[in-house]
């Protein structure tokens, strides 16, 4: 019995298979300018909140159970001085997670 392995052929019938290759949504002028929805009420900021430098403001809701502190917090503060797309951001965060 000859078992031939056939290569898998991508099918256009599978939804979302090529979504990143063929973007469907065209952005409106409002979306290009900024928020196209009503922003939720901002959670009160009563602790230090670290956020990416690419973001214009902090998120509306964030965690408050463990604020950055000690050596781990110092490493996190340094990591958030860099872009979220660099190793200089993510590697220190991984290190800080191991220390906490």
HELIX and SHEET records of a PDB file:
HELIX    1   1 UNK A   29  UNK A   33  1                                   5    
HELIX    2   2 UNK A   70  UNK A   79  1                                  10    
HELIX    3   3 UNK A   87  UNK A   99  1                                  13    
END                                                                             
